[in-house]
Amino acid sequence: MGNPESPPADAPMLPGAPSANPGAAIYVTQPYMPPLEEFLPYLREIWGSKWLTNNGQFHQQLEAALAEYLGVKYISLFSNGTLALITALQALRISGEVITTPFSFVATTHALHWNGIHPVFADIEADSFNLDPRRIAEAITQKTSAILPVHVYGRPCNIEAIQEIADTHGLKVIYDAAHAFGVRQNGRTILDAGDFSILSFHATKVFNTFEGGAVVSPNAKTRARINDLKNFGFADEVTVVAPGINAKMNEVQAAFGLLQLTHMEKILAGRKRVAERYMAALTGVRGIRLPALPADVELNHSYFPILVEPGFPVGRDGLYEKLRERNIYARRYFYPLISSFSMYRNLVSSDSRNLPVATAISEQVLCLPIFPDLGPAAQEAVISLIREIAG
């Protein structure tokens, strides 16, 4: 993110990296693609019906299938996760100030900006990378209307502590759950926390619909408002109830999502295999710290972050460059902090002295390649280079 030599942080890794042999490149992620022949029947149905968007059969089927798979009651599909978040903020009529994290993809804060909301950054916890409830409490003012936490890397926020703060101060809570597809804690979904949870189905995510996203709502009434807002504000053919937006998921995306769901067991097993190999091979390597795994959590292994500490011979940026020299494109994810970008850096809350933990983590974190089709030889190339440099 913010590096002109590589694609944006949530972009699929496309040709164009500095390599004499792009086909041999190992990217930080790769979308899972089911066999093409399995997708063709869906496309034939779409071609036959000529129903391309506006709540078609595959759209309806995917909403029902996702609700069952994720363990939620009310879900609304969107064309992408950013529009889902923008719409959720609109649905709750959020204004004034919203406390959020600087350690996320920039779309989290951009959604506030697009709604005319003032972001207030609070620091994160060193172990979870998520918003620190103590720092949230300290940042509340009379202008605060909501909290926008992110389940970073799919690791659950301290949901109970955040909700207690929200209840005490009368605040709304909207979770950016872009990384948290299917994550469960103590055997239950984390997507029913707060007032809304926002999912991303971008090509780089564990579950993808090319582009796409969703809002998980707490009740039928709120879901109905979300659905009105994502369809220009139409309640029926002749009634517009709000200044909505066009954010509907089309039938091709929805069909692809239905097919993806049938492969989720394979997708998650592949990611877990890669994560476990990294854990076994990199534990104890000098200068490399592996963040502790949260207890009682079923992770989706959406990312594999490591922290490159001062004891590592070439530092984080040195390792990043050494990997690139071998055609391995890890990501400094998230670096720089959102609070460092030009449109936000002048905010009082963006001062690095206000964000010591997030600042330190952003200067050490490196996400290693992880995706279901990452083969043993490719993963060993990553591991071997790190161990070789560490000595």
Secondary structure by P-SEA (a helix, b strand, c coil): ccccccccccccccccccccccccccccccccccccccaaaaaaaaaaacccccccaaaaaaaaaaaaaacccbbbbcccaaaaaaaaaaaaccccbbbbbccccaaaaaaaaaacbbbbbbbbbcccccccaaaaaaaccccccbbbbbcccccccaaaaaaaaaaaabbbbbbccccccccccccccccccccbbbbbbcccccccccccbbbbbccaaaaaaaaaaaacccccccccccccccccccaaaaaaaaaaaaaaaaaaaaaaaaaaaaaaacccccccccccccccccccccbbbbbbcccccccaaaaaaaaaaacbbbbccccccccccccccccccccccccaaaaaaaaccccccccccccaaaaaaaaaaaaaaac
